[in-house]
Amino acid sequence: MPSVDLLAATRQWVETFVVARNVCPFAGREVERDSIRYVAVDAAAWEPALLALIGECERLDATPAIETTLLVLTPGLEAFDDYLDFLGVAEALLADQGYEGTYQLASFHPDYVFADAEEADPANFTNRSPFPMLHLLREAGLERALSHYPDPEAIPERNMAALREVGQAPLAAALARLRRGD
């Protein structure tokens, strides 16, 4: 069986799920501008993976044409609890390196479950992705986008309601297809 092209599958997820379902109303613009950077990071050892994260912050510092970076973290963080531990260290490292207020991390994982949700709740798919990943966002760009969007506070609830309407089974099947590279 051929291996899955992680970055192609991630790009397809962004286009066919995030943009097509309007989960992030700002992603379509960045897809059109080709300002999303996709990077595969081996997360089997945390230190090199964390260094790669800081390297991406430095790349964003030096490259204003890149609005955001998706770091696909595989192999190594398939277990959701391990991923959450890594996320906590990554957030602390960003703050330690002086990037707090400049960049923020959004978290995505195939088994993502919100703290107050049931595992089978379709709303969890707002943060489920084909592979474990960190989304490195420029805070200034996010603030600009939010300032021009009516009622941005309603985005999460709107997404949860829309995904619950779709249902868990079709969402899980679509994610599985992406993971397989179908």
N, C-alpha and C positions, 0 to 999 in steps of 0.2 A: 504494500500500500504506500503510495507517495506521501511525503510529509506535507502538511498544510503550510502554505505561505502565510505566516502570522500577520505580516503587515498588510497584505492584500485582503485577508479576512477582516482585519480591523478596519481598514478603509471601507470595505463593503458594509460592515456593521454601522459605521458612521453614516454612510449614505442611505442605507436601506432601513435603518431603524431610527437612529438619532435624528436625522434630517427628515426622512419620509414621514415619521410619526410626530414630528415637531416636538420631540422630547426636550431638545434645546433649541429655542427659537432663534438663536444666534449662530448656530453651527452651519446652516446653509450658506450664509454669506462667506464664511471662512473656507468652506469647501469650494465655492465658486472662485474665490481669490487664490486658492491653492496655498493657503497660509497655515495649514496644519502640518506639523512635522510628525512622522511616525518612526519610532525607534524601537528595535527589539533589544531587550536587556536580559542577560542571563542573571537570574536572581537566586541561583543555587547557593551562592555565597553573598551575604548581605553587603559586605564592605565594598566590593567592586560595583554592585548595583547602586549603592548610595552615592558612590563617587560618580557614577554615570548620571544620576539625578542632578548633582551639583554641576557637572559638565553641561547638562542641558540648560540649566539656569544661566551659565556663562554664555552659552550659544545664543540664548534669547537676549541676553544683555547686548551682545555684539551684532545681532541680526534682527532689526526691527520689522522686517518683512515677514518673519515667522510670528504669528499671533499666539500660537499654542502648540504644545507638544504632547503626544500620547506615547507614554513609555509602556510597551508591552513586556510584562515581567514574567518570562517563562524560559526555562523551567524553574521550579523552586518554590513557588508560592501558591500551589494548587489548593492547599488547605486554607479555608477562609480565615480561621483563627491565626494561622501563621501570617497571612496577608495583613490582617488587622494589626498584628504586632509590628510588622515591617512598616506599615503606614504611620503608626505612632512614632517610630524612630525617624522616618523620613520627614514628618512634620516638625519634629524637634530639631533635626539637622538644618532644615530650611531657616528656622528661627535663629539657630546658633550661627549660621553663616551670613546673617544679616538680610535674608530675603523675605522676612515677614513684612507684609504690606506691599511687596513688589510682585510676588508670585504666590499662588495658593494651589493646593492639591485637591482635585476631585478624585474620588475613589470608585473603581469599577472592578467587579469580580464575577465570574460565572455563578457563584453560589451566594451572592450578596443577599443579606437579610437585614432589614432595618431592625434596630434594637427592640422596637415595640410591635413588630409584625410577626405573623405566622410565616413559616418557611414557604408555604404554598401560595401566599398572597401575591397576585400578579403585580401589585405595586412595587415589589422588589425589583422588577425588571427595569425600573428607571435607572438602577445602578448595576444591572447585570450586563456583562460583556462576554465576548467569546473567550477571552483570556484575562488573567489578572492584569490590571494596568493602573497607572497613575496618569492623571490628566493635569498637566502643568499649565496653569492659566496666568496670563498677565492680569493683575488686579485692575490696572488702569483701563485696560480694554474692556474688562467685565463691567466696571463701573460706568463706562461710556455707553455700552450696550444697554445696560439696565436703565439708565437715565432716559432713554428714548423708547422704552417699552412700557405700554400701559399695564399697570398692576402686576409688576414682576413677582410680588409675593404670592400670587395665585398660581404661578407655574407649577410648583410641586403638587399641589392638590389637583390641578387640572390633569397633570400627567398620571397621577395615581388613579383617578377616576377613569381616564381613557384606557389605561392598561387593564384595569379590572373589567372593563367592558369587553375587551378583546379576549381575556381569559388566559389562565395559566398554560394550558396545553398548547395552544397555537404559538404562544411566545416561547415556550421551552423548545418546541420543535424548530422554530426559526433560529434560535440560538445554537441548537445542536447542529443544524445545517452549516452555519458559519464556522463552528469549531472543526467540522469535518472538511471544510473547504468546498462544499457543494455549490 
